[in-house]
Amino acid sequence: MTDTMDRGLSRRDFATLAAGGAAVAFASGPAAAQSAAPAAPLEPTRLKSAGETLRPEIVGDFGIVAAGRHYACAAATRILLAGGNATDAGVAAVFAAAVTEISHFGFGGEAPTILYDAATKKVSVVNGQGTAPGLATPDKFADVGVIPGNGPNGGTVPAVVDAMALALQTNGTMTLDQVMQPAIELADGFVMYNFLAEVFASQQKATSRYKTAYDTYYPGGKLPKVGEHFRQPNLARTMRAIAAADKAAFARTKDRKAAIQAGRDAFYKGDIARRIGAAMEADGGLMRYEDLANYKGKVEAPATADVFGYTVCKGGFWSQGPALLLALNIAEAAGIATMQPGSEVYLHTLAESIKLAFDDRNAFFGDPAFAKVPAKGLLSKAYAAERAKLIGPKASLEHRYGDPWAFEGVPRPTPAFTPHMLKRKGGPVADTTAVEVVDRHGNLFSCTPSSGWLLGGAYIAGDTGVPMSNRLTVFDLDPESPNVLVPGKRPRTTLTPSLVIKGDAPFLAIGTPGGDNQDQQIMNVLLRILAFGEPLQASIEAPRINSNHFHGSFAIKKDEPGVLEIEDRVPQAVRDGLTARGHKLDVLGPYGVSTGIVAAGVAPGTGTLRGGADVRRERYAFGW
């Protein structure tokens, strides 16, 4: 650079050369001075790229992580650098998030996960949603008429440790001890960031109801400040006990999977579980030691839909995941691929497809171990085509439940259930995060961990440092519901990781926080990628819609027929057209939909890697 500058080029000339701009002749003397001056080159900082986004799409060929916070990305990157694969890295990120994203996700929560193994080309679902405690029955909540979203009776059995152990045993290469080290160090102390500090400030009074939580999150009664080290010694001790059990077992047996099981059992069958059970009982909760000791997650085949030349993979009907598959099938049958993305007719079709699919979610989905679910009928192309015929030129303001049993080949075996809103005061609920990883071999990891204390105050079980779940509130109390509360049953969780494959090759891992919004927001993004081939980051940042039409999953199961949230970057003419069709628009800010998409996968054509992260909710992506 010095040599070039000495030749008489200005900094602007050099910048143009460096940016690949117009050539500059290295001439000197009077003739050169008298020659016609070229047009002033454009400053590189003023260049505008086609399809420019607020954040760059991350590309590479080694590994890419997309997650909720930089701490989780750093933990996963550390494991990739140490030789771990996508699953090893993803599990490390989940544990790190349990320490540093406690406003959205805690160590006693849940973590449904989907894995793609590049060697076997197999997709596996880890059913990481905890079950209802043995004492949790509808009559326990009859007086109040609603299941609380916080406190000792807000949660299902903690599933995180079991789910991550199963993920490692299924597709990982490392031990629990190895992948938990970044999280343990963070539990010893991480630097407080602004968003979490604001949550602490807003929830100090609510959390004061629960002494163990208050002492953990407000040590000495003081509010944690941005830039200070925040420590969780009780949680660090719990994590170390799990890691130590794993390490000791591996030293003894040299069997990685057996060592993982030993670490897992240290949480569910040993002193930690006994202390959790004792604390819950002392605080009036329904969970006991036996609930943890008897808990066992499963590895399952995914629910799938083939749409637009891709296969989308989701969790089973114990989750809302298949609603995305149903909505995509309906939209495809309605011809959405022939419409202009973002146009009035496109957004109308998208919204109506979502409404039909999520009404069916509420009427038919439930833990298949307890409920009869017409899975075949719901996911059939014939049923989707029948549902698509209901999409007319006007927005529906009614709940329209289908008859998937007619496509199942058997008579309906249960009474019809009509979802409804409870006439009670609903309590606050938790939030969620997401972790997506791709490695250089094409392995994929998608996890949607949840249950923190964004609203209503945290509850921690005794001196374990473990914040408990908030997911029990998703159950229904109506005995006719396929999602009715039953001991040992999984609630129809909103947590919904996603994988997309092309043929049998890896394509994308994608997820988001957002409760009932999750699959809607994933659909907003996936349609642009799968049906129209748009770039990943641009698809994530594109304007979105979100329907509030159907009954929600939490507390009082509120519905808002016809209400459609829409970001104000959608052109006014399009919004006017949607209003004329009968949609009740709730216009939000430019990136106002409550979501935070993160994604990582394999770029089509090149086979290299790519990742993206939402500007909504300050998501992060990193890799190379």
PyMOL commands that set and color helices and strands:
alter all, ss='L'
color gray80, all
select helices_A, chain A and resi 2-6+11-18+30-34+44-46+70-81+86-100+138-141+160-171+176-188+194-202+204-207+211-217+219-221+233-253+256-268+271-282+289-293+321-333+336-338+344-364+375-378+381-388+404-407+471-474+515-531+536-541+572-580+616-618
alter helices_A, ss='H'
color red, helices_A
select strands_A, chain A and resi 58-60+63-67+113-117+122-127+190-191+229-230+298-300+303-307+310-314+435-439+444-447+498-502+505-511+545-547+563-567+584-588+598-602+609-613+620-623
alter strands_A, ss='S'
color yellow, strands_A
deselect
rebuild
show_as cartoon
